Amino acid sequence: MAKKIYVGNIPFQTSEDDLKELFEKHGTVLSAKIVTDRHTGRSRGFGFVEMEDDDAIKAIEALNGSDFSGRPLRVNEARERTN
């Protein structure tokens, strides 16, 4: 089963490929998406990565708080959005 991971405090110049590459060191990445502003198309500084359960747990433990391009990443299991 796949787990969705929230990744916050991403440097604005980071691409989805950069994000995927970072997480691939910890397992197979099923998808990587950086959330962009609807009007400007610029990064909003966070995104989501989807990985298999075991790989996701390892990636969260390894990357939460780690430095990425000078910024400490916030990495945790994504929560369902409530409106």
For each residue, the residues with C-beta under 8 A, 3 or more apart:
1: 52 53
2: 30 50 51 52 53 56
3: 50 51 52 53 56 57 77 78
4: 48 49 50 77 78
5: 23 48 49 50 51 56 59 60 75 76 77 78
6: 46 48 74 75 76 77 78 79
7: 10 19 46 47 48 49 63 73 74 75
8: 45 46 73 74 75
9: 45 46 71 72 73 74
10: 7 14 19 34 43 45 46 47 68 71 73
11: 14 45 68 69 70 71
12: 42 43 45
13: 43 69
14: 10 11 18 19 34 43 68 69
15: 18 19 34
16: 19 20 32 33 34 47
17: 20 21 32
18: 14 15 21 22
19: 7 10 14 15 16 22 23 32 34 47 49
20: 16 17 23 24 29 32 49
21: 17 18 24 25
22: 18 19 25 63 68
23: 5 19 20 26 27 29 32 49 51 59 63
24: 20 21 27 28 29
25: 21 22 62
26: 23 51 55 58 59 62 63
27: 23 24 51 52 54 55 56 58 59
28: 24 51 52 55
29: 20 23 24 32 49 50 51
30: 2 50 51 52
31: 48 49 50
32: 16 17 19 20 23 29 47 48 49 50
33: 16 47 48 49
34: 10 14 15 16 19 43 44 46 47
35: 43 44 46 47 48
36: 40 41 42 43 44
37: 40 41 42 43 44
38:
39:
40: 36 37
41: 36 37
42: 12 36 37
43: 10 12 13 14 34 35 36 37
44: 34 35 36 37
45: 8 9 10 11 12
46: 6 7 8 9 10 34 35
47: 7 10 16 19 32 33 34 35
48: 4 5 6 7 31 32 33 35 78
49: 4 5 7 19 20 23 29 31 32 33 59
50: 2 3 4 5 29 30 31 32
51: 2 3 5 23 26 27 28 29 30 55 56 59
52: 1 2 3 27 28 30 55 56
53: 1 2 3 56 57
54: 27 57 58
55: 26 27 28 51 52 58 59
56: 2 3 5 27 51 52 53 59 60 77
57: 3 53 54 60 61
58: 26 27 54 55 61 62
59: 5 23 26 27 49 51 55 56 62 63 75
60: 5 56 57 63 64 75 76 77
61: 57 58 64
62: 25 26 58 59 66
63: 7 22 23 26 59 60 66 68 73 75
64: 60 61 73 74 75 76
65: 72 73 74 75
66: 62 63 72 73 75
67: 70 71 72 73
68: 10 11 14 22 63 71 72 73
69: 11 13 14
70: 11 67
71: 9 10 11 67 68
72: 9 65 66 67 68
73: 7 8 9 10 63 64 65 66 67 68
74: 6 7 8 9 64 65
75: 5 6 7 8 59 60 63 64 65 66
76: 5 6 60 64
77: 3 4 5 6 56 60
78: 3 4 5 6 48
79: 6
80:
81:
82:
83:
